[in-house]
Amino acid sequence: MRVVLQRVSHARVIVGESVTGSIDAGLLCLAGFSADDDEKSMTIMANKIANLRIFEDEEERMNLSLLDLHLPILVVSQFTLYADCRKGRRPSFIQAAPPTMAEQLYESFVTIMRRIVPQVETGQFQAMMDVELVNQGPVTIVLDSENLPRQ
């Protein structure tokens, strides 16, 4: 699983004319899944995201987490995080989970996040989405489950 986290002052996802998810200050999480992902790796990732201290305290140090501040998260599926651009000029997405599997993994990940974070908003799986955000900082963090300890 790969995620790009962006600390935002606000973000929203629009599909067609409808807003499917919207948050004020919090995290935007772009999430991509591979065939190797499972509930354990997604749980580790969800806990890492919720507890990552990337919000500033009173002394302007990154010392507070999403959970510390009771902030929301907007989770958006993005298979392009598994783009392999080593050959040619067209990315290959062979490392990304197939769509049916990816949808199940995405729904499972959202469910896991909802157990941890009080407010979880979402995009719409496999839809053409407009993602609007104001990146605060900017703070952008990239995480890969292959690089996290499997406790």
C-alpha positions in Angstrom: 0.0 0.0 0.0 1.2 3.4 -0.9 -0.2 6.7 0.4 0.5 10.4 -0.1 -0.6 12.4 2.9 -1.2 16.1 2.6 -1.9 18.3 5.6 -4.7 20.6 4.4 -6.7 23.6 5.6 -9.5 22.2 3.5 -10.1 19.6 0.8 -13.0 18.1 -1.1 -13.7 15.6 -3.9 -16.2 16.3 -6.6 -17.6 13.6 -9.0 -19.7 15.2 -11.7 -21.7 17.9 -10.0 -21.7 16.2 -6.5 -19.3 16.6 -3.6 -18.6 13.1 -2.3 -16.3 14.1 0.6 -15.2 17.3 2.2 -13.1 18.3 5.2 -11.8 21.4 6.8 -8.4 21.2 8.5 -7.0 17.7 8.5 -5.4 15.2 6.2 -6.0 14.3 2.5 -4.9 10.7 2.0 -4.3 9.5 -1.6 -4.2 5.7 -1.3 -3.0 3.1 -3.8 -3.2 -0.7 -3.3 -1.2 -3.7 -4.5 -2.1 -7.4 -4.7 0.2 -7.9 -1.7 -1.9 -5.8 0.7 -3.9 -7.3 3.5 -5.8 -6.3 6.6 -2.6 -6.3 8.7 -0.7 -4.0 6.4 -3.6 -1.7 6.1 -4.2 -1.6 9.9 -0.5 -0.8 10.4 -0.8 2.0 7.8 -4.0 3.4 9.3 -2.4 3.6 12.7 0.7 5.2 11.3 -1.4 7.8 9.6 -3.6 8.6 12.6 -0.7 8.9 14.9 1.9 10.6 12.7 2.9 13.9 14.4 2.8 16.3 11.5 0.6 19.1 13.0 2.2 22.0 14.9 1.9 22.5 18.6 1.9 25.9 20.4 5.7 26.2 19.8 5.2 25.6 16.1 6.9 22.2 16.2 5.4 19.2 14.4 4.4 17.4 17.5 0.7 16.6 17.2 -1.2 14.0 15.4 -4.6 13.8 13.7 -5.9 11.9 16.7 -4.4 14.4 19.2 -6.3 17.2 17.5 -9.5 15.2 16.6 -9.2 16.2 12.9 -10.8 14.5 9.9 -9.2 12.6 7.0 -10.4 12.5 3.4 -9.4 9.1 1.8 -9.2 9.0 -2.0 -8.2 5.9 -4.0 -5.4 6.5 -6.5 -4.0 3.5 -8.4 -1.5 5.7 -10.2 0.7 5.7 -7.0 1.8 2.3 -8.4 3.0 3.8 -11.7 6.2 2.2 -13.0 7.9 4.7 -15.3 11.2 2.8 -15.9 10.5 1.8 -19.4 9.3 3.9 -22.3 7.1 7.0 -21.9 3.8 5.3 -20.8 3.5 4.3 -17.2 2.8 0.7 -16.4 0.3 0.0 -13.5 0.9 -3.8 -13.3 2.0 -3.5 -9.6 -1.4 -2.0 -8.7 -4.1 -4.3 -7.5 -6.7 -5.3 -10.1 -9.8 -3.0 -9.9 -12.1 -5.6 -8.2 -9.5 -6.4 -5.6 -8.5 -2.7 -5.2 -12.1 -1.7 -4.5 -12.3 -4.3 -1.7 -9.0 -3.2 -0.3 -10.1 0.5 -0.4 -13.4 -0.3 1.3 -11.5 -2.3 4.0 -9.0 0.5 4.5 -11.8 3.1 4.9 -13.5 0.8 7.5 -10.2 0.4 9.4 -9.7 4.2 9.3 -13.3 4.7 10.7 -12.4 2.5 13.7 -9.5 4.8 14.5 -10.4 8.3 13.3 -13.8 9.9 14.3 -14.5 11.6 10.9 -13.5 9.9 7.7 -14.7 11.3 4.3 -14.1 9.5 1.0 -13.9 10.0 -2.7 -15.7 7.6 -5.1 -13.8 4.5 -6.2 -12.9 4.2 -9.9 -14.6 7.6 -10.7 -13.1 10.5 -12.5 -12.7 12.9 -9.5 -11.7 16.5 -9.1 -9.8 16.8 -5.9 -9.5 20.3 -4.5 -7.2 21.1 -1.7 -5.2 23.8 0.0 -2.0 22.1 1.2 -1.0 23.7 4.6 2.7 24.2 5.1 3.0 22.6 2.6 3.4 19.3 4.3 3.3 16.2 2.1 4.4 12.8 3.3 4.8 9.6 1.2 4.4 6.2 3.0 4.8 2.7 1.6 3.7 -0.3 3.6 6.8 -2.2 2.5 8.8 0.3 4.5 6.8 0.0 7.7 7.5 -2.6 10.4 5.0 -5.4 10.4 4.5 -5.7 14.2 
